[in-house]
Amino acid sequence: MSQNKILSLIGLATKAGKTASGEFCTEKEVKSGRAALVIVAGDASDNTKKKFQNMCDFYEVPIYFYKDKDTLGHAMGKEFRASLAVLDEGFAKGIRKHMDTEDNTIA
């Protein structure tokens, strides 16, 4: 149940223009300080995971590893997405609440 809520919130945030997806855009938003939350696909490469983990630690942005590229992309109405940044604090809070109850990997 919770995972459908997470994917729905990602979809809503995308429709509201409050997400940035893809490696380059996600990285840009984290470094500019606009990212409230970063989600990386669980099947992303180890290099990608490590890169975002280190970046989010440095910029103090919460990061979650969730589902797979196909599922994340589908939730956003796009192709595969290995990473996305949620730019709105409200959406980020809602997604984190459901992520925490589902007990996903958090850093």
C-alpha positions in Angstrom: 0.0 0.0 0.0 2.7 2.4 1.0 4.7 1.9 -2.2 1.7 3.0 -4.3 1.5 6.2 -2.2 5.2 6.8 -2.8 4.9 6.4 -6.5 1.7 8.5 -6.6 3.5 11.3 -4.7 6.4 11.1 -7.1 3.9 11.4 -10.0 2.1 14.3 -8.4 5.4 16.1 -7.7 6.4 15.6 -11.3 3.1 17.0 -12.6 3.5 20.0 -10.4 7.0 20.6 -11.8 8.7 19.9 -8.5 11.1 17.1 -9.6 14.3 17.0 -11.5 15.3 13.6 -13.0 18.3 12.1 -14.7 21.8 12.2 -13.3 22.8 15.6 -14.5 19.7 17.5 -13.4 19.6 15.7 -10.0 23.2 16.6 -9.4 22.6 20.2 -10.4 19.6 20.6 -8.0 21.5 19.0 -5.1 24.5 21.3 -5.6 22.3 24.4 -6.0 20.6 23.6 -2.7 17.1 23.2 -4.2 16.8 19.5 -3.7 14.7 18.5 -0.6 15.1 14.7 -1.2 17.0 12.5 -3.6 15.7 9.0 -4.7 18.1 6.7 -6.6 16.9 3.4 -8.2 18.0 0.3 -6.4 19.3 -1.2 -9.7 21.4 1.9 -10.5 25.1 1.2 -10.9 27.3 1.0 -7.8 29.2 4.1 -9.1 26.0 6.1 -9.4 24.8 5.1 -5.9 28.2 6.0 -4.4 28.3 9.3 -6.2 24.9 10.4 -5.0 25.4 9.0 -1.5 28.6 11.1 -1.1 27.0 14.2 -2.7 24.0 14.0 -0.5 26.1 13.4 2.6 28.1 16.5 1.8 25.1 18.8 1.0 23.0 17.2 3.8 20.2 16.1 1.5 18.2 12.9 2.5 18.7 10.1 0.1 16.7 6.9 -0.4 17.4 3.9 -2.7 14.0 2.7 -4.0 12.6 0.2 -6.4 14.2 0.1 -9.9 14.8 2.5 -12.9 11.7 1.3 -14.8 9.4 1.8 -11.8 10.8 5.3 -11.0 10.5 6.3 -14.7 7.0 5.0 -15.0 5.9 6.9 -11.9 7.2 10.1 -13.5 5.6 9.3 -16.9 9.0 9.0 -18.5 11.5 6.3 -19.6 14.0 4.8 -17.2 15.2 7.1 -14.4 18.1 6.1 -12.2 17.8 9.2 -10.0 15.5 12.1 -9.2 15.4 15.0 -6.9 12.2 16.3 -5.2 12.3 20.1 -5.1 9.3 20.7 -2.9 9.6 20.4 0.9 6.0 19.2 1.3 6.2 16.5 -1.3 9.6 15.4 0.2 8.1 15.2 3.6 5.2 13.1 2.4 7.4 10.7 0.5 9.8 10.4 3.4 7.0 9.5 5.8 5.9 6.6 3.5 9.5 5.5 2.9 10.2 5.4 6.6 7.1 3.3 7.3 8.1 0.9 4.5 11.6 0.6 6.0 13.7 1.4 2.9 17.4 2.1 2.8 18.1 5.6 4.1 21.2 7.5 4.6 
